[in-house]
Amino acid sequence: MEDAIKRAFAWTEVQDASGTKELARLITACRIWNVENDYSSRLVQLRSEDNWEGSIRETSRACSALAALDIGSNINSNFNIGDSLHWMASRQQDNGSWDNDVYDTTYALIALADMDVHEPNGCRWLVENYGEKWEHVGTTSLIITALIKQSDLVQTNMYPDFVRERAGWIFSERNEDGGWKFISTSNLVIQALSIAGFNKELERSGEWLLRKQNPNGSWGKGEGDITATALSLITLGFLKDNLINKRK
């Protein structure tokens, strides 16, 4: 796996990562694999006042990536992530959601958890409104990730039955080769199931992901996609101990 990781980072180094999503994912991938980069300063430069693109989703992605860094030593010391936190809080609705949107809400809850902010009302909204409309493996995986990250803050599994039942359903949707339909979706799924404690059951999916790497070191269609490659690096970081031990 070491060679796969080296080739992937060699590919990302020559790409023009310029969007919030791309930079946020790359920051996380580099942090997991201890790779030096300047993506954080580039991401901060994209911020307009206290948010990114006027979007809950993009601001959440950026905050999640930057929250894990030592802000003072890695990026402009004038940057204050608390400003973005206040902006996100101001956009939350009375019912606990963000814009009554499952994706905005899950990404916001994940970002808040990464900033050590517990928000049970948003979690409750996700569980109480879960239904057929959201029953897709990628959507459900984001919900699981949000619930577990929020639960970890209070060291209590807030919705164990929901997470266990939905994780079982996601596994039932897995293809025989170990993946789900798309690379990016599969990455979100594997990451969610990993933090839910299913690393052993995901060995086959990790092997599948390694086989999906393009000859140039990337992941994704054609010549590769920056976000898909960064997500794959993050996923392999989650699974690296299990995959390395299996190959010994």
C-alpha positions in Angstrom: 0.0 0.0 0.0 2.9 2.4 0.6 3.6 2.6 -3.1 0.0 3.4 -3.8 0.0 6.2 -1.4 3.3 7.7 -2.7 1.9 7.6 -6.3 -1.3 9.2 -5.2 0.4 12.2 -3.5 2.8 12.6 -6.4 -0.3 12.9 -8.7 -2.0 15.5 -6.4 1.1 17.6 -6.2 0.9 18.5 -9.9 -2.8 19.2 -9.9 -4.4 22.6 -9.7 -6.5 22.3 -6.6 -8.5 25.5 -6.4 -12.0 24.8 -5.0 -13.1 24.6 -1.3 -14.0 20.9 -1.5 -10.8 19.9 -3.2 -8.6 21.8 -0.8 -10.5 20.7 2.3 -10.2 17.0 1.3 -6.5 17.4 0.5 -5.8 19.0 3.8 -7.3 16.1 5.6 -5.5 13.5 3.5 -2.2 15.2 4.0 -2.8 15.4 7.8 -3.6 11.7 8.0 -0.5 10.7 6.1 1.8 13.4 7.5 2.5 15.0 4.2 3.6 18.7 4.2 1.4 21.0 2.1 0.3 24.6 1.7 -3.4 23.8 1.1 -4.6 25.4 4.4 -3.4 28.9 3.5 -4.9 28.6 0.0 -8.2 27.5 1.6 -8.3 30.4 4.0 -7.7 32.8 1.1 -11.0 31.5 -0.4 -13.0 32.6 2.6 -15.3 35.6 2.2 -15.7 37.3 5.5 -16.7 34.4 7.7 -17.8 31.7 5.3 -16.9 29.9 2.1 -19.1 30.5 -1.0 -22.0 31.5 1.1 -22.6 27.8 1.5 -23.2 25.8 4.7 -21.8 22.7 3.0 -18.6 24.3 1.8 -18.1 26.2 5.0 -18.5 23.0 6.9 -16.0 21.1 4.8 -13.5 24.0 5.3 -14.0 24.2 9.0 -13.7 20.4 9.4 -10.4 20.4 7.6 -9.0 23.5 9.4 -10.2 22.6 12.9 -7.7 19.7 13.0 -4.8 22.0 12.4 -2.7 24.1 14.7 -4.1 27.4 13.3 -1.4 29.7 14.6 1.5 27.8 13.1 -0.1 26.6 9.9 -2.0 29.5 8.5 -2.5 33.2 8.9 -2.7 34.0 12.6 -5.5 36.5 11.8 -7.8 33.7 10.9 -10.3 32.8 13.6 -12.4 29.7 13.0 -14.8 30.9 15.6 -16.2 33.5 13.2 -17.2 30.8 10.8 -18.7 28.8 13.7 -20.9 31.8 14.6 -22.0 32.1 11.0 -23.0 28.5 10.8 -24.9 28.7 14.1 -26.8 31.7 12.8 -28.0 29.7 9.8 -29.5 26.8 11.9 -33.3 26.6 11.9 -35.5 26.2 15.0 -36.1 22.5 14.1 -32.4 21.8 14.4 -31.7 21.5 10.7 -29.9 23.7 8.2 -32.2 24.7 5.4 -34.2 21.5 6.0 -31.5 19.9 3.9 -30.0 16.5 4.9 -26.6 17.3 3.3 -26.2 20.7 4.8 -27.3 19.4 8.2 -24.9 16.4 8.2 -21.9 18.4 7.0 -22.7 21.1 9.6 -23.0 18.6 12.4 -19.7 16.9 11.4 -18.0 20.3 11.3 -19.4 21.3 14.7 -18.2 18.0 16.1 -14.7 18.6 14.7 -14.8 22.0 16.4 -15.9 20.3 19.7 -19.5 21.7 19.6 -22.3 19.3 20.6 -25.6 19.9 18.7 -28.2 17.3 19.7 -31.1 19.0 18.0 -29.7 18.5 14.6 -29.0 14.9 15.3 -32.6 14.4 16.5 -33.9 16.0 13.3 -31.9 13.6 11.1 -33.1 10.5 12.9 -36.7 11.6 13.2 -37.0 12.5 9.6 -35.1 9.6 8.1 -37.1 7.8 5.5 -37.2 6.4 2.0 -36.2 9.7 0.4 -32.8 9.6 2.2 -32.4 5.8 1.9 -29.2 5.9 -0.2 -25.9 4.5 0.9 -24.0 7.8 0.6 -26.7 9.9 2.3 -27.1 7.3 5.1 -23.4 7.1 5.6 -23.1 10.9 6.1 -25.9 10.7 8.7 -24.0 7.9 10.5 -20.8 9.9 10.4 -22.6 13.0 11.9 -24.3 11.0 14.6 -21.1 9.2 15.7 -19.0 12.3 15.7 -21.5 14.1 17.8 -21.9 11.1 20.1 -18.2 11.0 20.6 -18.2 14.5 22.1 -20.4 13.3 24.9 -19.0 9.8 25.1 -22.5 8.3 24.7 -23.9 6.5 21.6 -27.0 8.6 21.2 -28.7 6.4 18.6 -27.1 2.9 18.7 -30.1 1.0 17.2 -30.4 3.4 14.3 -26.6 3.2 13.5 -26.5 -0.6 13.8 -29.6 -1.1 11.7 -28.5 1.3 9.0 -25.0 0.0 8.9 -26.3 -3.5 8.4 -28.4 -2.2 5.5 -25.4 -0.5 3.9 -23.4 -3.7 4.1 -26.3 -5.5 2.4 -26.0 -3.1 -0.5 -22.3 -3.8 -1.1 -21.2 -5.3 -4.4 -19.5 -8.7 -4.4 -16.2 -7.0 -5.3 -16.2 -5.1 -2.1 -17.3 -1.7 -3.3 -20.4 0.3 -3.8 -21.5 2.0 -7.1 -19.2 5.0 -7.3 -15.7 5.8 -5.9 -16.7 8.9 -4.0 -19.8 7.3 -2.6 -17.8 4.2 -1.6 -15.3 6.4 0.2 -18.0 8.1 2.3 -19.5 4.7 3.1 -16.2 3.1 4.1 -15.3 6.1 6.3 -18.7 6.0 8.0 -18.6 2.3 8.7 -15.0 2.6 9.9 -15.7 5.1 12.6 -18.8 3.0 13.5 -16.3 0.2 14.4 -16.5 -2.1 11.4 -12.9 -2.0 10.2 -12.5 -5.8 10.2 -15.6 -6.2 8.0 -14.2 -3.5 5.6 -10.9 -5.3 4.6 -12.5 -6.5 1.4 -13.6 -2.9 0.6 -10.1 -1.6 1.3 -8.6 -4.1 -1.1 -11.2 -3.1 -3.7 -10.3 0.6 -3.3 -6.6 -0.1 -3.9 -7.5 -2.1 -7.1 -9.5 1.0 -8.3 -6.4 3.2 -8.3 -5.6 4.5 -11.8 -2.1 3.8 -13.3 -1.2 7.5 -12.8 -1.8 7.2 -9.1 -5.2 8.9 -9.0 -8.7 7.7 -8.4 -11.7 8.7 -10.4 -12.8 8.7 -14.0 -10.5 9.3 -16.9 -7.2 10.8 -15.8 -8.4 11.1 -12.3 -10.3 13.4 -10.0 -8.8 15.5 -7.2 -11.6 15.0 -4.7 -12.0 11.3 -5.4 -8.2 10.9 -4.9 -8.2 12.8 -1.7 -11.2 10.9 -0.4 -9.5 7.6 -1.3 -6.3 8.7 0.6 -8.4 9.5 3.7 -10.2 6.2 3.5 -7.0 4.2 3.2 -5.7 6.2 6.2 -8.7 4.9 8.2 -8.0 1.3 7.1 -4.2 1.3 6.9 -3.5 -0.7 10.1 -5.9 -3.5 9.0 -4.7 -3.6 5.4 -1.0 -3.5 6.4 -1.4 -6.3 8.9 -3.3 -8.4 6.4 -0.5 -8.1 3.8 2.2 -9.1 6.3 
